[in-house]
Amino acid sequence: MLEIEFSAEDVARTRFAVSPLWEVIAGVRILSGAGSQDLHRRWAERTRTRIAAAKLDLTPLTSLLPPADQQIPSFLSPPPTTPGPSLDVELAALRATPPELLRTTSQAAQPAVAALLADRERGLGKLADVITAYWELAMAPFWPRMAGLYEADIQYRARRFAEGGTGCLFEDLGEQVTWDSGRLQIRHKFFHGVRRLDGHGLLLVPSVFVWPRVFSKTDAKYQATLRYPPRGVGQLWTAPPSPASAALAGVLGAARARLLAELSTPASTTELAPRVGLSAGGVSQHLSALRAAGLVSAHRAGRSVLYARTRAAEVLVAGAGA
């Protein structure tokens, strides 16, 4: 049992953040066979196909990830220092990792870490490039939906805290977590004993790929962090397409409203054309207009281009549906 002890100052400094880099690491673990395979099966099958089509070699990253029962090297997933850093910001920090932080408690990752230490600048640069390529294939098309899930969960927990204090904030984070008399108790495989926060507070990071567990980081070099599954994660990959709203069609036109509805999951023009009853060229023209308006983003996946709703479009579709 790991117990995290809170002072009044720690409660005041507890905060939330989202980490794209962590989701990359956690997602690659899923593809490697760790974690909950059933929940993420649909995403994993599509992602493996896209990675194979793009001939992306993930070895620079996977060689650093130990088996499921061992700890992930800390330098791969430092806690974010701002609430919502971009992947580029987190990768800049990764590229600048000093030699003393290039370490790991996992014997399986030691050879890969040694290779990084032998040529740190080149090795970390290559690692960051692989992560960027993986992000475009596996994460970017889905990120608006994931980000919406995180934002909704953080708002929910902020409301819980306002209504009932610290106990309400923590009581439904997961079965591993309980709050008792100023201590957060976590049933943990690796860590035991008491961890004091020393006035720095706890960082809470919602994460799709940790479900159904929580992951803690208690390395003294970083702010103590708890990664937990957000509410609604079970429907992230399986939610059916939203019906096209008549109100949205009145503003955008029927075809573009239907396309936004169909893009509840990323798709190519070839996939969309038969679903909306248009030619691939017609779909492409509408998508170009939606992209120019900031409602659709495009991401290359091998030889295909996948289109996805942006966060603005997610808000627009949800509001029109309501």
N, C-alpha and C positions, 0 to 999 in steps of 0.2 A: 504494500500500500504506500503510495506517495501522498504526502500531505503538504499542501501549500498554505503557509500561514500568512494571513492578511493583517496589517495594521490599518488604522484609519487613513493614513497617507496612501497605502497601497490601494485601498478601495477607491480613493479619489483619483488615482493615476491609472486605474484599469481602463483599457481602451479596446477598440475594434480596428481591424485592418483586413484588407483582402490582398492576397499574394498570387499573381499570375505565375511566378517562378515556382512556388510550391506546388501549384496545380499541375505544372509540367512534370515535376518530379513524381508526384503521387500518381498521375495518369500513366506514366511510363511503368511504374510499379504494377499497375493493373494489367498493362499489356504483357508484362513479364510473368504474370501468373499469381501475383500477390493480391491480397485484399478480396473484396466482394466481387466475384466474377459475374454472378447472375444479374445484379443490379445494373452493371455497366456493359453487359454483353452486346447490346445493340451498338453502342458507341464503339466498343473495342473491335467488333467485326468490321465496321466501316473504316475505322482508323487503320487497322492492319492492312486492309486492301489499298488504301491511299498511300501508306508508307511504302508498300511493295511496289506500287505503280511508279512512285517517284524515285525508287531505288535509294532511299535514304538510309544510310548506315548510322544506327544509333549507338554503336559501340563506344564512342568517347564518353557517352553518358551512362549507358547500362553497365559498363565496366566499373563504375564508381558506386553502383547500387548493390548493396549486399543482399543475401537471401532475406525472405520475409521475416525471419525471426531475429534479425540483427538490426542495429541502429543505422540510420542514414547519416553519412558524413555531414557534420554541422554546416560546413561552408557552402554546401549545395543549396541550403534553404534558410538563409539568415532571416530573422524576423524583419518585416518591413518597418521602416522608420516613419512612414506617412500612411494615412488611412487607405489610399488607393493608388499605389505606385504602378506605373506602366511596366510592361515586361522590359522595355529598353532601359529603364532606370535600374531595375533589379539586375539586369545583365551587366550594366556598367559597374555595379558594385562587385559582381562575381568576377569580372575581368581584373579588378583591382585587388583581389584577395591576397593579403600578405602571406609570405611563406609560413609564418607561425600558425596561421589558421588552416593551412592545408594539411589537415590531419584527420584521422578517422579511428573510431573504436572497433571497426570491423576488420578482421584479418583478411576477409575476401576482397576488400577494396584496396588493401595496402599496395599491391603492385601498380595499380592505376594512379594512386596518389603519388607514388615514387616517380612515375613518369612525368606527372605534372610538375613536381619539384625540380626535375632535371631541366626543364625548359618551360618555366612558369608562364611567361607572356604568350608564347605560341600555343601551349597546351590549353590555357584558359580561353584564349581567343577561339580556338577550334571548338571547344566545348560550347561556348556561347553561340557560335554559328550553327552548330547542330541543334541546339535548343530553339533557336529562331526558326530554322527550317521545320522542325517538328511542330512548333506553335502554329505555323501557317496551315499545316496539314490537319492537325488533330484538335486544336483548341480555338483558333480565331473564329472559325465559322459558328461555333457554339457559344462563344464568350458573352455576347449580349444576353442570352437566356441565363447563363450561369451568373453573370453579374446582377441581373434582376433578382435572382434567387437570394444572392448574398445581401443585397440591399434590403429586401423584404425581411430577411431574418434579423438583420441588425436593427431595423426599425422596431420589429416585434420585441426584441430583447431590451432595447432601450425603454420601450413602454412598460415591459415587465419590471424593470428596475425602478422606474418612476412610480409604479403602482405598489410595489411590495418590497423594494430594497434588494440587497445583495442575494438573499436566499432565493427570491423569485427569479433573479437573473440566471442563476446556475442550476436550478432544480430540474430542468428538463433538457440539459445539454446532452445527456446520454446515460445509459445504464451504468457506465463505469464511474460516473461522477456524482458525488453527494457533497452538500454543504452542511457543516456542523460547527457551531460555536467559533466562527472566525477562521475556520480552516476548510479549504477545498480538498476533499479526499478523492483520490483517483486510483482505481485498481489498475496497477501497472505491472508489466512483465519485467522491465529493466530497472526501474527506479523504486527505491524504498526509502523510508525515513521522512524527515521534515525539510522542506525547502522554504526559506524565508525570502521575501521579496525585497526587503531592505528599502522600502519606500519607492520602488520603481513601478509597482503595480504589475498586473498581469495583462498580456496581450491575447485577445481572443480573435481567432481567424477561422471564419466559416470555410469549409472545404468539401467539395462534392465527393472527392475520391477517397476520403477517410472512412466513409460510412461502412459499417455501423459503429466503428470505434472512435475514440478520440486519441490524438497524438499529442504528446507534451514534449517541449524542449526546455530543459532546465540547465543548460550549459551556462556557467557563470559569466561567460564573455558576452552573452546576449540577454535581452529582456526575456524573462520567463514567458513561454508561449503555450497556449492550448488551442489545438486545431480540432474542430468539431464539425459534424455534418449539419448543414442547415435544414430547416423545416421544408418539406416538399421535395426533397431530393429524389424520392422514389418515383416521381412522375416526370423527372427532367427529360429523359430520353424517350418516353412512351406517350407523352401527351399528344392527342390527336390534333390535326390542323384545326385552327379556329375557322368557323364559317365566315364568309365575307360579310361584313357589316353593310347594311343599306346606307347608313349614315356616312361611312367611310367611302362607299362607292359614289355617293353624291358629291364628294369633294375631289376624289382622285380619279373617278371613273371606274366602271365595273371591272375591267380587266386588271388594272393595277391594284385595286382593292383585293381581288381574288388572288393575285400573285403574292401580296403581303400575307394573306391568310395561309397560303400553301407553304410559305417559308417559315413555318413554326420550327422546322428543322432545315438545315442547309441543303440546297439542291442545285443541280446544273440546269441549263436551258433545255437540254434533251429530256431530263426527267420532268420538267415543269410543263413542257409543251402539251403532251397528251392529257395532263391533269387539268389544264385550264382551257383546252380546246383551241389553241392557237398554234401557228407555225413556230419553229424554233427562232426564225428571224423576227417574228412579231414579239415573242417573249423577250428576245434580246433588246429590242427597241424600248419596250416598257421598262425593263430592268435598268437600262441606261438612264432613263428619265428618273427613276426612283433613286438610283445611285447618285445622280447629280443633286437630288434634293436631300441627300443625307439619310435616306430611309433604308438603303440596301448597301451592303458591303460585298466585295468580291475577294475570293481567296483561291489561289491556284492549288490544286490537289492532283499531282501527276500531270496528265494531259488534259484534265478537265478544270473548269473554273466553277467553284461553288459559290452560290449567292446566299446571303443570310440577312435577316433583319437586323438593323442596328438597334441600339438601345432606345433611340428616339422612336423608331418604328414600333418597338415592343410597347412603349407607353401609349402610342397612338392607337394601336390595335386593341389594347386592353381597354382604353378609355371609350373607344367607339363601341366595343362589345358591351360595355357596361351601360 
